Amino acid sequence: MIKKICFILCAGLFLSVSSSIGIVSEAQAMVPCRDSKPSLSVKTATTRTKYIRTKSAKDLTDLHGGGGGSIVGGLGGGEIGFRTETQFEIKSQGNQACVLLKRVEVKFYAKPEIHVASNFGRNSCEYAAVLNHENGHIRILRKFVREYSPKVKRHLIKVAKRLDTAEGPIPATNSAVKRAQEKLQNQFIKEMEKLNEKIMPVLAKRQKAFDNPREYARVESKCKKWDQKLSQ
């Protein structure tokens, strides 16, 4: 089962939260259904930057909400979010079962991508200037993931101490077990969503600060044919 929620942020950033239920193991002897102490893991994964040149400056401007009166020559960002995987153990006896959360693994990932307007030839001054600027956004994104990975892990450890990690006794049926798994899993999903809402504005603020008048003036000064290329 995969659950995903996406939000569009500034500079073409995307945030997603997803989760999946892992393999269930079974035990024969029924014991009191008490909270387990699941193992916790937080991993960081950032892919290589993907470069895209399929959209014109007009397309990118429309994609960015009109550009605020400006023409957008490039966008730097990509997908960033969490993937949460959970594994359970089922202890059953007769017609009763206990669902125990055994492992939670969170992957804090980013898939950077850069859009450069198709107006600019790959060997042009304008292409190089836009690419250099957008790589600045990607550096901010990568640094953010590295910085917040240990914070995500500390948050997860703290959350696990106060959330339910066992459900039961419940009827030993597939549907009841599945509902119990989803209930335990969804607690962590909601906590990750709350964390998303808390930390993503930090990234958005950093990206916005990079798009300042001085930086734009620096990029513009690099080339002399912006108007000619953007009118193509």
Rosetta blueprint (number, residue, H / E / L):
1 M L
2 I L
3 K L
4 K L
5 I E
6 C E
7 F E
8 I E
9 L L
10 C H
11 A H
12 G H
13 L E
14 F E
15 L E
16 S E
17 V E
18 S E
19 S E
20 S E
21 I E
22 G E
23 I E
24 V E
25 S E
26 E E
27 A E
28 Q L
29 A L
30 M L
31 V L
32 P L
33 C L
34 R L
35 D L
36 S L
37 K L
38 P L
39 S E
40 L E
41 S E
42 V E
43 K E
44 T E
45 A E
46 T E
47 T L
48 R L
49 T L
50 K E
51 Y E
52 I E
53 R L
54 T L
55 K L
56 S L
57 A H
58 K H
59 D H
60 L H
61 T H
62 D H
63 L H
64 H L
65 G L
66 G L
67 G H
68 G H
69 G H
70 S L
71 I L
72 V L
73 G L
74 G E
75 L E
76 G E
77 G E
78 G E
79 E E
80 I E
81 G E
82 F E
83 R E
84 T E
85 E E
86 T E
87 Q E
88 F E
89 E E
90 I E
91 K E
92 S E
93 Q E
94 G L
95 N L
96 Q E
97 A E
98 C E
99 V E
100 L E
101 L E
102 K E
103 R E
104 V E
105 E E
106 V E
107 K E
108 F E
109 Y E
110 A E
111 K E
112 P E
113 E E
114 I E
115 H E
116 V E
117 A L
118 S L
119 N L
120 F L
121 G L
122 R L
123 N L
124 S L
125 C H
126 E H
127 Y H
128 A H
129 A H
130 V H
131 L H
132 N H
133 H H
134 E H
135 N H
136 G H
137 H H
138 I H
139 R H
140 I H
141 L H
142 R H
143 K H
144 F H
145 V H
146 R H
147 E H
148 Y H
149 S H
150 P H
151 K H
152 V H
153 K H
154 R H
155 H H
156 L H
157 I H
158 K H
159 V H
160 A H
161 K H
162 R H
163 L L
164 D L
165 T L
166 A E
167 E E
168 G E
169 P E
170 I E
171 P E
172 A L
173 T L
174 N H
175 S H
176 A H
177 V H
178 K H
179 R H
180 A H
181 Q H
182 E H
183 K H
184 L H
185 Q H
186 N H
187 Q H
188 F H
189 I H
190 K H
191 E H
192 M H
193 E H
194 K H
195 L H
196 N H
197 E H
198 K H
199 I H
200 M H
201 P H
202 V H
203 L H
204 A H
205 K H
206 R H
207 Q H
208 K H
209 A H
210 F H
211 D L
212 N L
213 P H
214 R H
215 E H
216 Y H
217 A H
218 R H
219 V H
220 E H
221 S H
222 K L
223 C L
224 K L
225 K L
226 W H
227 D H
228 Q H
229 K H
230 L H
231 S L
232 Q L
